[in-house]
């Protein structure tokens, strides 16, 4: 039944157009109709009408000399008619409140803004005593768990460009920079980051990504809890990470990333 339903609601022409747009978005130089057809496993005749339609609607541009195609700025314009931050906040607020209620800890969402970590959303803990990181605050990239996770899931060239301008990273020794890059690598491998805060004493940060370089959305969820000597916190942190990843996936699904 599931296969029948999926087949029933397929839209071949739309899928073909989207395939073309997605392929062109991955190319750094204009490409020919033959190249597009070959990479999409289609015939040139099969995609000709779609290319004409996309060109007429202004989504792609054909070079008058080479007849090769590239994306126009129309998709960029359309995507910026609404705020990604607003979309994230709207999609995340109730889910983050559910997360805070489930794990009994406050949580916040951050993005990169002007080479700083900016908190864009905060959900309070139901407990009477909890650490709170309010939205709107700015923090250093290189000294925060959120900053490291955000860098880890950026395109390497973008992350490196940010670090070259970062005043804290510039003060690192060669050994510190090597350790920092190793941390970034481990974050990508594990899918989360847990560490005592480098920014403030007595705080443990637990951070997971929301989106990555492929999705075009780069945000993270963080729970900053007070440090205790209790051995039970190791088990609790494992539960925190599991819950946070679950809710990060729910947020991505709600904004259409998965």
C-alpha positions as a Python dict, from the first residue, in 0.01 Angstrom:
ca = {
    (1, 'X'): (0, 0, 0),
    (2, 'X'): (284, 241, 85),
    (3, 'X'): (449, 180, -255),
    (4, 'X'): (119, 236, -436),
    (5, 'X'): (60, 564, -250),
    (6, 'X'): (410, 687, -325),
    (7, 'X'): (371, 604, -695),
    (8, 'X'): (27, 763, -711),
    (9, 'X'): (153, 1099, -590),
    (10, 'X'): (473, 1122, -793),
    (11, 'X'): (512, 1429, -1017),
    (12, 'X'): (773, 1337, -1282),
    (13, 'X'): (785, 1679, -1449),
    (14, 'X'): (831, 1859, -1117),
    (15, 'X'): (1094, 1610, -1005),
    (16, 'X'): (1281, 1660, -1331),
    (17, 'X'): (1283, 2036, -1284),
    (18, 'X'): (1402, 2007, -926),
    (19, 'X'): (1676, 1764, -1031),
    (20, 'X'): (1802, 2022, -1280),
    (21, 'X'): (1801, 2303, -1025),
    (22, 'X'): (1976, 2090, -762),
    (23, 'X'): (2239, 1979, -1014),
    (24, 'X'): (2308, 2335, -1133),
    (25, 'X'): (2339, 2451, -770),
    (26, 'X'): (2627, 2207, -725),
    (27, 'X'): (2820, 2337, -1027),
    (28, 'X'): (3066, 2626, -1003),
    (29, 'X'): (3067, 2691, -1380),
    (30, 'X'): (2795, 2691, -1650),
    (31, 'X'): (2718, 2349, -1800),
    (32, 'X'): (2570, 2236, -2129),
    (33, 'X'): (2240, 2065, -2193),
    (34, 'X'): (2428, 1746, -2279),
    (35, 'X'): (2624, 1757, -1952),
    (36, 'X'): (2307, 1812, -1750),
    (37, 'X'): (2129, 1525, -1924),
    (38, 'X'): (2425, 1290, -1878),
    (39, 'X'): (2461, 1363, -1506),
    (40, 'X'): (2088, 1317, -1449),
    (41, 'X'): (2074, 998, -1656),
    (42, 'X'): (1828, 1158, -1896),
    (43, 'X'): (1830, 1220, -2270),
    (44, 'X'): (1887, 1573, -2402),
    (45, 'X'): (1542, 1573, -2560),
    (46, 'X'): (1389, 1467, -2229),
    (47, 'X'): (1512, 1775, -2042),
    (48, 'X'): (1493, 2031, -2327),
    (49, 'X'): (1139, 2153, -2252),
    (50, 'X'): (1216, 2173, -1881),
    (51, 'X'): (1525, 2387, -1947),
    (52, 'X'): (1320, 2620, -2168),
    (53, 'X'): (1054, 2651, -1898),
    (54, 'X'): (1307, 2720, -1621),
    (55, 'X'): (1480, 2979, -1839),
    (56, 'X'): (1148, 3150, -1925),
    (57, 'X'): (1058, 3165, -1554),
    (58, 'X'): (1398, 3317, -1471),
    (59, 'X'): (1537, 3035, -1258),
    (60, 'X'): (1827, 2960, -1492),
    (61, 'X'): (2032, 3165, -1739),
    (62, 'X'): (2167, 3043, -2074),
    (63, 'X'): (2487, 3200, -2204),
    (64, 'X'): (2428, 3350, -2548),
    (65, 'X'): (2766, 3236, -2683),
    (66, 'X'): (2824, 2891, -2531),
    (67, 'X'): (2454, 2808, -2471),
    (68, 'X'): (2555, 2668, -2132),
    (69, 'X'): (2328, 2702, -1829),
    (70, 'X'): (2372, 2834, -1477),
    (71, 'X'): (2141, 2931, -1192),
    (72, 'X'): (2010, 3285, -1179),
    (73, 'X'): (1966, 3472, -850),
    (74, 'X'): (1591, 3410, -843),
    (75, 'X'): (1611, 3122, -595),
    (76, 'X'): (1835, 3333, -374),
    (77, 'X'): (1585, 3617, -388),
    (78, 'X'): (1292, 3389, -307),
    (79, 'X'): (1474, 3226, -16),
    (80, 'X'): (1548, 3567, 136),
    (81, 'X'): (1190, 3685, 130),
    (82, 'X'): (1153, 3521, 469),
    (83, 'X'): (1398, 3505, 756),
    (84, 'X'): (1571, 3174, 824),
    (85, 'X'): (1602, 3279, 1187),
    (86, 'X'): (1227, 3343, 1209),
    (87, 'X'): (1162, 3001, 1054),
    (88, 'X'): (1393, 2835, 1305),
    (89, 'X'): (1238, 3016, 1600),
    (90, 'X'): (883, 2934, 1494),
    (91, 'X'): (966, 2568, 1430),
    (92, 'X'): (1171, 2526, 1747),
    (93, 'X'): (1000, 2709, 2031),
    (94, 'X'): (745, 2444, 2135),
    (95, 'X'): (985, 2156, 2073),
    (96, 'X'): (1252, 2323, 2287),
    (97, 'X'): (997, 2376, 2563),
    (98, 'X'): (914, 2006, 2542),
    (99, 'X'): (1286, 1921, 2560),
    (100, 'X'): (1336, 2144, 2865),
    (101, 'X'): (1038, 1982, 3033),
    (102, 'X'): (1161, 1631, 2954),
    (103, 'X'): (1521, 1671, 3073),
    (104, 'X'): (1445, 1930, 3347),
    (105, 'X'): (1714, 2165, 3213),
    (106, 'X'): (1702, 2497, 3031),
    (107, 'X'): (1814, 2489, 2668),
    (108, 'X'): (1899, 2746, 2404),
    (109, 'X'): (1953, 2764, 2028),
    (110, 'X'): (2242, 2953, 1870),
    (111, 'X'): (2364, 3064, 1528),
    (112, 'X'): (2668, 3251, 1395),
    (113, 'X'): (2605, 3625, 1370),
    (114, 'X'): (2881, 3869, 1271),
    (115, 'X'): (3146, 3612, 1367),
    (116, 'X'): (2994, 3567, 1712),
    (117, 'X'): (2768, 3302, 1863),
    (118, 'X'): (2424, 3455, 1906),
    (119, 'X'): (2149, 3295, 2115),
    (120, 'X'): (1825, 3324, 1915),
    (121, 'X'): (1590, 3120, 2132),
    (122, 'X'): (1570, 3004, 2493),
    (123, 'X'): (1344, 2759, 2679),
    (124, 'X'): (1335, 2772, 3056),
    (125, 'X'): (1374, 2477, 3290),
    (126, 'X'): (1073, 2375, 3499),
    (127, 'X'): (1308, 2339, 3798),
    (128, 'X'): (1329, 2627, 4051),
    (129, 'X'): (1710, 2642, 4017),
    (130, 'X'): (1868, 2617, 3670),
    (131, 'X'): (2126, 2793, 3456),
    (132, 'X'): (1965, 3026, 3202),
    (133, 'X'): (2126, 3161, 2882),
    (134, 'X'): (1893, 3430, 2751),
    (135, 'X'): (1832, 3499, 2383),
    (136, 'X'): (2007, 3792, 2219),
    (137, 'X'): (2338, 3738, 2399),
    (138, 'X'): (2660, 3719, 2197),
    (139, 'X'): (2952, 3489, 2286),
    (140, 'X'): (3301, 3415, 2145),
    (141, 'X'): (3315, 3143, 1880),
    (142, 'X'): (3643, 2979, 1977),
    (143, 'X'): (3569, 2969, 2351),
    (144, 'X'): (3219, 2818, 2349),
    (145, 'X'): (3079, 2473, 2289),
    (146, 'X'): (2814, 2621, 2060),
    (147, 'X'): (3083, 2795, 1855),
    (148, 'X'): (3283, 2477, 1810),
    (149, 'X'): (2977, 2278, 1701),
    (150, 'X'): (2867, 2549, 1458),
    (151, 'X'): (3215, 2558, 1306),
    (152, 'X'): (3227, 2179, 1284),
    (153, 'X'): (2919, 2167, 1061),
    (154, 'X'): (3014, 2453, 831),
    (155, 'X'): (3193, 2417, 501),
    (156, 'X'): (3565, 2403, 589),
    (157, 'X'): (3650, 2712, 385),
    (158, 'X'): (3380, 2913, 564),
    (159, 'X'): (3491, 2794, 908),
    (160, 'X'): (3856, 2873, 832),
    (161, 'X'): (3766, 3222, 711),
    (162, 'X'): (3583, 3291, 1038),
    (163, 'X'): (3867, 3159, 1252),
    (164, 'X'): (4123, 3376, 1071),
    (165, 'X'): (3932, 3681, 1194),
    (166, 'X'): (3856, 3550, 1541),
    (167, 'X'): (4054, 3744, 1807),
    (168, 'X'): (4062, 3453, 2054),
    (169, 'X'): (4175, 3197, 1797),
    (170, 'X'): (4455, 3432, 1687),
    (171, 'X'): (4603, 3414, 2038),
    (172, 'X'): (4619, 3032, 2033),
    (173, 'X'): (4958, 2864, 2007),
    (174, 'X'): (5022, 2619, 1726),
    (175, 'X'): (4954, 2332, 1968),
    (176, 'X'): (4627, 2489, 2082),
    (177, 'X'): (4515, 2540, 1723),
    (178, 'X'): (4595, 2178, 1645),
    (179, 'X'): (4396, 2062, 1949),
    (180, 'X'): (4109, 2291, 1846),
    (181, 'X'): (4098, 2140, 1497),
    (182, 'X'): (4108, 1790, 1647),
    (183, 'X'): (3809, 1883, 1864),
    (184, 'X'): (3621, 2000, 1554),
    (185, 'X'): (3695, 1668, 1386),
    (186, 'X'): (3574, 1469, 1689),
    (187, 'X'): (3250, 1670, 1701),
    (188, 'X'): (3173, 1575, 1342),
    (189, 'X'): (3246, 1209, 1419),
    (190, 'X'): (3037, 1196, 1739),
    (191, 'X'): (2757, 1429, 1636),
    (192, 'X'): (2769, 1619, 1967),
    (193, 'X'): (3002, 1800, 2207),
    (194, 'X'): (3020, 1772, 2585),
    (195, 'X'): (3280, 1959, 2786),
    (196, 'X'): (3335, 2185, 3083),
    (197, 'X'): (3297, 2539, 2958),
    (198, 'X'): (3609, 2727, 2843),
    (199, 'X'): (3412, 3048, 2876),
    (200, 'X'): (3296, 3023, 3239),
    (201, 'X'): (3387, 2816, 3545),
    (202, 'X'): (3148, 2565, 3698),
    (203, 'X'): (2947, 2501, 3381),
    (204, 'X'): (2922, 2193, 3160),
    (205, 'X'): (2796, 2246, 2805),
    (206, 'X'): (2618, 1978, 2602),
    (207, 'X'): (2564, 2077, 2238),
    (208, 'X'): (2419, 1908, 1928),
    (209, 'X'): (2386, 2046, 1572),
    (210, 'X'): (2066, 2144, 1395),
    (211, 'X'): (2136, 2130, 1021),
    (212, 'X'): (2473, 2123, 843),
    (213, 'X'): (2661, 2252, 538),
    (214, 'X'): (2442, 2045, 306),
    (215, 'X'): (2111, 2179, 436),
    (216, 'X'): (2223, 2539, 444),
    (217, 'X'): (2101, 2578, 801),
    (218, 'X'): (2365, 2605, 1069),
    (219, 'X'): (2230, 2619, 1423),
    (220, 'X'): (2279, 2422, 1742),
    (221, 'X'): (2097, 2324, 2059),
    (222, 'X'): (2284, 2364, 2387),
    (223, 'X'): (2214, 2275, 2748),
    (224, 'X'): (2446, 2448, 2993),
    (225, 'X'): (2421, 2284, 3333),
    (226, 'X'): (2593, 2354, 3661),
    (227, 'X'): (2892, 2129, 3730),
    (228, 'X'): (2863, 1884, 4019),
    (229, 'X'): (3086, 1607, 4150),
    (230, 'X'): (2809, 1348, 4125),
    (231, 'X'): (2905, 1037, 3929),
    (232, 'X'): (2545, 1003, 3818),
    (233, 'X'): (2588, 1298, 3585),
    (234, 'X'): (2771, 1077, 3336),
    (235, 'X'): (2458, 871, 3290),
    (236, 'X'): (2244, 1185, 3290),
    (237, 'X'): (2459, 1345, 3019),
    (238, 'X'): (2412, 1041, 2799),
    (239, 'X'): (2037, 1078, 2837),
    (240, 'X'): (2067, 1451, 2766),
    (241, 'X'): (2253, 1388, 2441),
    (242, 'X'): (2001, 1127, 2331),
    (243, 'X'): (1707, 1356, 2402),
    (244, 'X'): (1873, 1658, 2240),
    (245, 'X'): (1949, 1468, 1920),
    (246, 'X'): (1590, 1349, 1911),
    (247, 'X'): (1455, 1702, 1934),
    (248, 'X'): (1714, 1838, 1689),
    (249, 'X'): (1582, 1588, 1435),
    (250, 'X'): (1226, 1694, 1509),
    (251, 'X'): (1320, 2057, 1443),
    (252, 'X'): (1492, 1966, 1116),
    (253, 'X'): (1189, 1768, 1009),
    (254, 'X'): (956, 2055, 1095),
    (255, 'X'): (1149, 2298, 873),
    (256, 'X'): (1172, 2041, 594),
    (257, 'X'): (1537, 1935, 615),
    (258, 'X'): (1468, 1562, 663),
}
